[in-house]
């Protein structure tokens, strides 16, 4: 099995790479690349994201043909794709970090700043927080509800269709922290930084 982690200069993705290598390391081939042909023939793709919504979208668009290749992989061919942090946020139609920026449009919705209630809640939201699993999802197989995951973000994804929400977390408000639409999965939290439970989520994705 080939799993490709998309490298588009979104920031340090070494923790993502290391976590995938740790899980099922003898059974899968991990590639970290922006090579379009490699992505096309992959069994699964991971779309990490670190930085602002705009910088990540700009990073994708800076590589000629990458967005089209990701659309072909996930939307046309329905192969499994996992977005992490801003990787999830880019599923949206638009993001409003820095300026209004067009997203991938895979799951209708927007990415807007977390309401910190006039400073009552610190931004960015950094650290461990409980997740509330809302529906069965293959990536949450064997994961107990109210498990703790690691977060680093100031913006949240607000999908139009609430049926895509698989988990939320309470921080200032009920924030969407995981979504699923057919073969497309996303987590706002960082499974690669969430200890053994996070590795279980990665393992679940690999086994889809």
Secondary structure, DSSP 8 states (H G I E B T S, - for coil): -EEEEE-SS-S--HHHHHHHHHTTTTT-EEEEE--HHHHHT-SEEEE---S-HHHHHHHHHTSTTHHHHHHIIIIIS---EEEETHHHHTTSSEE-SSS-EE---SS-EEEEE---TTTTS-SSEEEEEE-EE-S--GGGTT--TT-EEEEEESEEEEES-GGGEEEEEESSSEEEEEEEETTEEEESS-GGGSHHHHHHHHHHHHH-
